[in-house]
Amino acid sequence: MKIIACIKQVPDSEAKIKAENGQINTGDSPLVINPFDEYAVEGALQQKEATNGTVTALCIGSESAKEALKHALAMGADNAILVSDPSLNNMDTVGAARVLAAAIQKIGDVDMVVFGRQTLDNGSGLTSAQTARALGWSLLGLAGQIKVQERSVTVERVIEEGRQTVKANLPAVISVVQSIGEPRYPSFMGIRKASKAEIPVWSLSDLGIAAPEAIIKRSELMNPPARDTSVEIISGESPAEIADKLADKLIAEKVL
């Protein structure tokens, strides 16, 4: 079975984000594989082991995104492909889905595409559904367990109301949640293999498509307004005195 794990490179979760000239600036914060996408790679690798298949990590991004792909290779993915084009810098989720769908079709004979539930930067969680629609495949979202039998796949969905079992024919798109299993650590041999890997880079011309026009555009991006804050320490000879002073202060400030 041929499986695609779609991943993304994002700023580290500890990054301090600010707006500069209408763009997001994360300073010198490192870029890492999206943490939710590690679960996508784990889910894909589980199915690789269960079906004697292969896993290809697929990513849209700049040249630096090769590091995220190497992380997936070190975890156990067999191949990696980067889609990179200057015209994709301001892409929305619909555009990303169209590009991913074109890349998946170029790879060919794909049985399953696995996503994480969302990304740290945009966090909409829509790309998996939009990619499924672009491909014309079924979407099985929020999967905590996956089981393939012949040409069908059954997943146990983790939803607020509990668990839901759904089934679809392959090929299919699946988004996974943390219940799929803790992502495995890259092995030493995996890290060595990934460091030497030559990752092909596909442009839009390689995919035979034009740059998708963004449907959603940011009209303005601003930092939160600065707020003036002050702290007043209330002291007294006893807790009762401090409480009385605090109550008087709250009444004077019309908080109570």
Residue pairs with C-beta under 8 A, 6 or more apart in sequence:
1 47
1 48
1 51
1 52
1 53
1 54
1 111
1 112
1 148
2 53
2 54
2 56
2 107
2 109
2 110
2 111
2 112
3 44
3 47
3 48
3 53
3 54
3 55
3 56
3 110
3 111
3 112
3 113
3 114
4 44
4 55
4 56
4 57
4 58
4 104
4 107
4 110
4 112
4 113
4 114
5 37
5 40
5 41
5 43
5 44
5 55
5 56
5 57
5 58
5 72
5 77
5 114
6 37
6 40
6 58
6 59
6 100
6 113
6 114
6 115
6 127
6 128
6 131
7 33
7 34
7 37
7 40
7 41
7 57
7 58
7 59
7 68
7 69
7 72
7 116
8 33
8 34
8 37
8 59
8 60
8 61
8 65
8 68
8 119
8 121
9 31
9 32
9 33
9 34
9 59
9 61
9 64
9 65
9 67
9 68
10 31
10 32
10 33
10 34
10 119
10 120
10 121
11 17
11 26
11 29
11 30
11 31
11 32
11 120
11 121
12 29
12 30
12 31
12 32
13 35
13 120
14 29
15 26
15 27
15 29
16 26
16 27
16 29
17 24
17 25
17 26
18 24
18 25
18 27
18 223
19 25
19 221
19 222
19 223
22 218
22 220
22 221
23 221
24 121
24 221
31 64
31 65
31 67
31 68
32 68
32 71
33 67
33 68
33 71
33 72
34 68
34 116
34 119
34 120
34 121
35 116
35 120
36 116
36 117
36 118
36 119
36 120
37 68
37 115
37 116
37 119
38 71
38 75
38 116
38 183
39 116
39 117
39 176
39 177
39 178
39 180
39 181
39 183
40 114
40 115
40 116
40 175
40 176
41 55
41 57
41 72
41 75
41 76
41 77
41 114
41 183
42 75
42 176
42 180
42 181
42 182
42 183
42 184
43 114
43 143
43 146
43 174
43 176
43 180
43 181
44 55
44 77
44 112
44 114
45 55
45 75
45 76
45 77
45 184
46 146
46 180
46 181
47 53
47 112
47 114
47 146
47 148
48 54
48 55
48 76
48 78
50 148
51 148
53 111
54 78
54 79
55 76
55 77
55 78
55 79
56 77
56 78
56 79
56 80
56 81
56 107
57 69
57 72
57 73
57 77
57 79
57 80
57 81
58 80
58 81
58 83
58 100
58 103
58 104
58 107
59 65
59 68
59 69
59 80
59 81
59 82
59 83
60 82
60 83
60 84
60 88
60 91
60 96
60 99
60 100
61 68
61 82
61 83
61 84
62 84
63 82
63 84
63 201
65 82
65 84
66 80
66 82
66 199
69 80
69 81
69 82
69 199
70 80
70 194
70 195
70 197
70 199
71 186
71 194
72 80
73 79
73 80
73 190
73 193
73 194
73 197
74 186
74 187
74 190
74 191
74 193
74 194
75 183
75 184
75 185
75 186
75 190
76 184
76 187
76 190
80 197
80 199
81 103
81 107
81 199
81 200
81 202
82 199
82 200
82 201
82 202
83 99
83 100
83 103
83 201
83 202
83 203
83 207
84 201
84 202
84 203
85 203
85 204
85 211
87 204
87 211
88 95
88 99
88 204
88 211
90 214
90 217
91 99
91 212
91 214
92 214
92 215
92 216
92 217
93 122
93 124
93 126
93 127
93 130
93 216
94 130
94 212
94 214
94 215
94 216
95 211
95 212
95 213
95 214
95 215
96 127
96 130
96 131
97 127
97 130
97 131
97 133
97 134
98 134
98 209
98 212
99 204
99 207
99 209
99 212
100 113
100 127
100 131
100 134
101 131
101 134
101 135
102 207
102 208
102 209
103 202
103 207
104 110
104 113
104 131
104 135
105 135
106 202
106 206
106 207
106 208
110 171
111 170
111 171
112 148
112 153
112 170
112 171
112 172
112 173
112 174
113 131
113 132
113 135
113 137
113 171
113 172
113 173
113 174
114 173
114 174
114 175
114 176
115 127
115 128
115 131
115 173
115 174
115 175
115 176
116 175
116 176
117 125
117 141
117 142
117 175
117 176
117 177
118 124
118 125
119 127
125 175
128 139
128 141
128 173
128 174
128 175
129 139
129 141
129 173
129 175
131 173
132 138
132 139
132 172
132 173
133 139
135 171
135 173
137 171
137 172
137 173
138 168
138 169
138 172
138 173
139 172
139 173
139 174
139 175
140 153
140 155
140 157
140 166
140 168
140 172
140 173
140 174
140 175
141 157
141 174
141 175
142 157
142 158
142 159
142 175
142 176
142 177
143 155
143 156
143 157
143 158
143 174
143 175
143 176
143 177
143 180
144 155
144 156
144 157
144 158
144 163
144 176
144 177
144 179
144 180
145 155
145 156
145 179
145 180
146 153
146 154
146 155
146 174
146 176
146 180
147 153
147 154
147 155
148 154
148 170
151 169
151 170
152 167
152 168
152 169
152 170
153 167
153 168
153 169
153 170
153 172
153 174
154 165
154 166
154 167
155 165
155 166
155 167
155 174
156 163
156 164
156 165
157 163
157 164
157 165
157 166
158 177
158 179
186 194
204 210
204 211
232 249
234 242
234 245
234 246
234 249
235 242
236 242
236 244
236 245
247 256
250 256
